[in-house]
Amino acid sequence: MPERVLDRAVPFVLGLFRIVVGLLFAAHGAAALFGIFGGGPKGGTVAVGVWPSWYAAVIQLVGGLLVAFGAGTRIAALLASGSMAYAYFVVHQPDGLLPLQNHGESAAMFCWAFLLLVFTGPGALALDAVFRKAPEEARGARPLGVVASGTVPANSGARD
């Protein structure tokens, strides 16, 4: 019985995970771009167009908000995951092999969290669900012999 309750909660827990991760990521971008929440990595803002810091901050803000709201979740999460992989290997990894040595824990965690969302999708409470058709209709997948209403036709070819 408890497994059934937990299984039914999965889409909602996944949705909450997506919202929290997206908002945390967006806060990093907002801090770097606008100097809020204590500012960027060195306390200020990132100058417009500076590679890669400004572009990373834009990806963090926009990608984080898209993921948090569940709009284009898989694509936004893929871009965010890639940007964090880049951040880890280019910015942090030269300072040491492990995240604890090179202060890349947040980059590694964001990278894997977003990669998880690429494969799981947004879960519940996402704008993606508002803009897509019913899952079976969108994929065109129905079990053989089942009509759109979800019932098996009387003359489905089954033998008595």
C-alpha positions in Angstrom: 0.0 0.0 0.0 2.7 2.6 0.9 4.4 2.0 -2.5 1.2 2.9 -4.3 0.9 6.1 -2.4 4.5 7.0 -3.1 4.1 6.0 -6.8 1.2 8.4 -7.1 3.2 11.2 -5.6 6.1 10.9 -8.1 4.8 13.4 -10.6 4.2 16.0 -7.9 7.5 15.5 -6.2 9.3 15.6 -9.5 7.4 18.9 -10.3 8.5 20.3 -6.9 12.1 19.2 -7.6 11.9 21.0 -11.0 10.6 24.2 -9.5 13.2 24.3 -6.7 16.1 23.5 -9.0 14.9 26.0 -11.6 14.4 28.8 -9.1 17.8 28.2 -7.5 19.4 28.3 -10.9 17.6 31.5 -11.9 18.7 33.1 -8.7 22.3 32.6 -9.7 21.7 34.2 -13.0 19.8 37.1 -11.5 22.6 37.7 -9.0 25.2 37.8 -11.7 23.2 40.0 -14.1 21.5 42.4 -11.7 23.7 42.3 -8.5 20.8 41.1 -6.4 21.0 38.4 -3.7 24.6 39.5 -2.9 25.7 39.9 -6.5 27.7 37.6 -8.8 30.7 35.5 -8.0 32.7 38.4 -6.8 29.9 40.5 -5.4 29.1 42.7 -8.4 27.5 42.2 -11.8 28.9 40.6 -14.9 29.6 43.1 -17.7 27.4 42.6 -20.8 28.8 40.3 -23.4 31.8 39.0 -21.4 32.5 35.4 -22.4 31.6 33.1 -20.8 30.3 34.8 -17.6 27.5 36.9 -19.1 26.2 34.2 -21.4 26.2 31.7 -18.5 24.2 34.2 -16.4 21.7 34.6 -19.1 21.3 30.9 -19.5 21.0 30.6 -15.7 18.3 33.2 -15.5 16.2 32.3 -18.6 16.8 28.6 -18.4 16.1 28.5 -14.7 12.8 30.3 -15.1 11.7 28.1 -18.0 12.5 25.0 -16.0 10.8 26.4 -12.9 7.6 27.2 -14.8 7.8 23.9 -16.8 7.9 25.6 -20.2 10.1 23.9 -22.7 11.5 22.0 -19.8 13.5 19.3 -21.6 15.2 21.7 -24.0 15.9 24.3 -21.3 17.2 21.6 -18.9 19.5 20.3 -21.6 21.0 23.7 -22.3 21.3 24.4 -18.5 23.0 21.0 -18.0 25.4 21.6 -20.8 26.3 25.0 -19.5 27.0 23.6 -16.1 29.2 20.8 -17.6 31.1 23.5 -19.4 31.4 25.5 -16.2 32.7 22.4 -14.3 35.2 21.2 -16.8 36.5 24.6 -18.0 36.3 26.8 -14.9 36.5 24.4 -11.9 38.2 21.2 -13.0 41.6 22.8 -13.7 41.8 23.7 -10.0 41.5 20.0 -8.9 40.0 16.7 -10.0 37.2 16.5 -7.4 34.4 19.0 -6.9 35.4 19.4 -3.2 38.9 20.4 -4.3 37.9 22.8 -7.1 34.7 24.3 -5.5 32.6 22.9 -8.4 29.9 21.2 -6.3 27.1 23.4 -7.4 28.1 23.2 -11.1 28.2 19.3 -10.8 24.9 19.1 -8.9 23.1 21.5 -11.3 24.5 19.6 -14.3 23.2 16.2 -13.1 19.9 17.6 -11.8 19.1 19.2 -15.1 20.2 16.1 -17.0 17.7 14.1 -14.9 14.9 16.5 -15.9 15.9 16.1 -19.6 15.0 12.4 -19.2 12.2 12.5 -16.7 10.3 15.5 -18.1 8.7 18.2 -16.0 6.4 16.2 -13.8 3.2 17.7 -12.5 2.5 21.4 -12.2 4.1 22.4 -15.5 3.1 24.8 -18.2 4.2 22.1 -20.7 1.1 20.1 -19.8 -1.2 23.0 -20.6 0.1 23.3 -24.2 0.3 19.6 -25.2 -2.5 17.2 -26.1 -3.5 14.2 -24.0 -0.5 11.9 -23.8 -2.0 9.1 -26.0 -3.2 11.5 -28.6 0.1 13.4 -28.7 2.1 10.2 -29.2 -0.5 8.5 -31.4 0.0 5.5 -29.2 -2.9 3.3 -28.2 -3.0 -0.4 -27.5 -4.0 -2.4 -30.6 -7.8 -2.8 -30.8 -8.5 0.2 -28.6 -10.5 3.0 -30.0 -10.1 6.7 -28.9 -12.7 6.4 -26.1 -10.5 3.8 -24.4 -12.8 0.8 -25.0 -12.3 -2.3 -27.2 -14.8 -2.4 -30.1 -17.4 -5.2 -29.9 -16.1 -6.8 -33.1 -12.4 -6.6 -32.4 -11.5 -9.9 -34.0 -11.3 -11.9 -30.8 -12.5 -15.5 -31.1 -14.9 -17.1 -28.6 
